[in-house]
Amino acid sequence: APSVPGAAPSVPGAAPSVPGAAPSVPGAPSTEVKEDDAPPEEDAPSSYASMYWLDATVEGLKGTIYLVGKAKLNNGEFVSCCAQVRNVERCLFVLPRVDPSTGEPYDFGSVYGEVSKVLSGIVGSRTFKCKKVTRKYAFGDDEVPRSAVYLKVKYSYELRPPPKSVCQRGGRTFARILNAGASPLETFVIKRKFQQGPCWLRLETPRLNSPPVSHCRLEFQVDDPKSICVDPKMRNVPPPPLVVTTLGVKTVVNPKTKAHEVVACVALTKRDVGLDVATGDGGPKEEARLFALHSSSGGPRRWAMGGGRAPGSDFVAAGRG
């Protein structure tokens, strides 16, 4: 990941820089201490791409996210675009338990030592990162304070979260582990502040994806989620036009099986649809297609497609081949 101004240097095997921290626990995984996530600076790498993201999906629970939307080419054409975002990290928040002998929370050195033992069987020889942060809690558990200081722990989504029983019950020095069940997509959207929904994004130093993993015209791969942010230069740029298709399905009841079967589909496609303006009906950029299911001489049934026609016109029978 790119270096963050003011971040402490990464020291293999070192314990986090926390007041009162105990020395590293023998056999515990090595850690890296870093500052909170920060959006990339506007002057950082000059190689970037802008895309308007419309939707996102995640590949399993391995931390790879696919942003789908549109991008503008140098000739002014808008084309479909997919950005493969890799290396999204799991983010845990460990709430220290109150020491009954002092009435104060356990020091973070003790909390770190116990959490390291919990994670040692999960991360193995790989690293995890941790630091002390202040966070607010907005849910319904009365045993969790509305605002508290947590030990923030980050490691790869390729590794499983701590056991649910440990997260809920805690340990000797910590009361809860929060956010263990968050998906990679949820973590990415919240950390990068995309909660407002579709918008223009800036992708720093993207690489063309090869081989492609989608049917989009353009595909990028981004290895660091922090290199993606809301594009400040595109805030007043309207969203790109879309190609929108509406599907209609016709079913009948099979007299032998008594089950509903699809016999025809109609697709109505409209091009250059604006997301921020009303779209009228009809016009040269609207077309319809008919897909009908048929069988010949008792053979297997196949889909036949009628050619594109303006809505309301008659369809020409499709070929039988």
Beta strands, then each sheet from edge to edge (+ up, - down):
strand 1: 31-32
strand 2: 48-59
strand 3: 64-72
strand 4: 78-85
strand 5: 89-96
strand 6: 128-136
strand 7: 147-156
strand 8: 174-178
strand 9: 199-204
strand 10: 207-208
strand 11: 218-222
strand 12: 228-230
strand 13: 242-253
strand 14: 260-273
strand 15: 286-294
strand 16: 302-305
sheet 1: 1+ 6+ 7- 5+ 8-
sheet 2: 10+ 11- 4- 3+ 2- 9+ 12-
sheet 3: 13+ 14- 15+ 16-
end
